[in-house]
Amino acid sequence: MELRVLTHTADELEVEVLGENETFLNPLKQALLNDPDVVFAEYIIEHPQLSVPKIFLRTEGAKPEAVLKRTLKGLVGDFDAFEDAFVAALKKA
């Protein structure tokens, strides 16, 4: 995965996310939208074969890069918890 920051202001962040698709971007967008500091979050893939996906984030009261970092850490924690629960369920099966 390669990232390119296209726009970075006090309350907005736009990043190209090379090598990813909806499988990664949609859960990230949904988690961002659950953050109380997020005013707007969306990703766009103009053409599935020809364009580079982008994610947009607008915040209020927090730096967008800080919101993105804590959201990503939260997602990692969610997936770790799922993995732990899955392993425990397999042991019971």
C-alpha positions as CSV (number, residue, x, y, z in Angstrom):
1,M,0.0,0.0,0.0
2,E,1.2,3.4,-0.9
3,L,-0.3,6.7,0.3
4,R,-0.1,10.2,-1.2
5,V,-1.4,13.2,0.7
6,L,-3.1,15.4,-1.8
7,T,-4.7,18.0,0.6
8,H,-3.8,18.6,4.2
9,T,-5.3,21.6,6.1
10,A,-6.3,22.3,9.7
11,D,-9.6,20.5,9.2
12,E,-9.4,18.5,5.9
13,L,-7.4,15.6,4.6
14,E,-7.4,14.0,1.2
15,V,-5.2,10.9,0.6
16,E,-4.7,8.7,-2.4
17,V,-4.6,5.0,-1.4
18,L,-2.8,3.0,-4.0
19,G,-3.4,-0.7,-4.1
20,E,-6.6,-0.8,-2.1
21,N,-10.3,-1.0,-2.9
22,E,-13.7,-0.9,-1.2
23,T,-12.8,-3.8,1.1
24,F,-10.4,-1.6,3.0
25,L,-11.9,1.8,2.3
26,N,-15.5,1.2,3.3
27,P,-14.9,0.0,6.9
28,L,-12.5,2.9,7.3
29,K,-15.1,5.4,6.1
30,Q,-17.8,3.8,8.3
31,A,-15.5,4.0,11.4
32,L,-14.6,7.6,10.6
33,L,-18.3,8.6,10.4
34,N,-18.8,7.2,13.9
35,D,-16.2,9.7,15.3
36,P,-17.9,12.7,16.8
37,D,-15.2,15.0,15.4
38,V,-15.8,14.0,11.8
39,V,-18.1,16.2,9.8
40,F,-17.6,14.4,6.5
41,A,-15.9,11.2,5.4
42,E,-16.0,9.5,2.0
43,Y,-13.9,7.6,-0.5
44,I,-14.1,7.7,-4.2
45,I,-12.9,5.3,-6.9
46,E,-13.7,7.0,-10.2
47,H,-12.8,4.0,-12.3
48,P,-12.0,0.6,-10.9
49,Q,-9.3,-0.2,-13.4
50,L,-7.8,3.2,-14.2
51,S,-8.1,5.5,-11.1
52,V,-6.4,5.6,-7.7
53,P,-8.8,5.5,-4.8
54,K,-9.0,8.6,-2.6
55,I,-10.4,9.1,0.9
56,F,-11.6,12.5,2.1
57,L,-12.0,13.6,5.7
58,R,-13.3,16.8,7.2
59,T,-13.2,17.4,10.9
60,E,-14.4,19.9,13.4
61,G,-12.5,20.5,16.6
62,A,-9.7,18.0,15.9
63,K,-6.8,17.6,13.5
64,P,-7.8,15.2,10.7
65,E,-4.6,13.3,10.9
66,A,-5.1,12.6,14.6
67,V,-8.7,11.4,13.9
68,L,-7.5,9.1,11.1
69,K,-4.8,7.6,13.4
70,R,-7.1,6.9,16.3
71,T,-9.7,5.5,13.9
72,L,-7.2,3.1,12.4
73,K,-6.0,2.1,15.9
74,G,-9.7,1.4,16.8
75,L,-10.2,-0.7,13.7
76,V,-7.1,-2.8,14.5
77,G,-8.4,-3.3,18.0
78,D,-11.8,-4.4,16.7
79,F,-10.2,-6.9,14.3
80,D,-7.9,-8.2,17.1
81,A,-11.0,-8.7,19.4
82,F,-12.8,-10.5,16.5
83,E,-9.7,-12.8,16.1
84,D,-9.6,-13.6,19.8
85,A,-13.4,-14.4,19.8
86,F,-13.0,-16.5,16.7
87,V,-10.1,-18.5,18.2
88,A,-12.1,-19.1,21.4
89,A,-15.2,-20.2,19.4
90,L,-13.1,-22.6,17.4
91,K,-11.8,-24.2,20.7
92,K,-15.4,-24.7,21.8
93,A,-16.5,-26.3,18.5
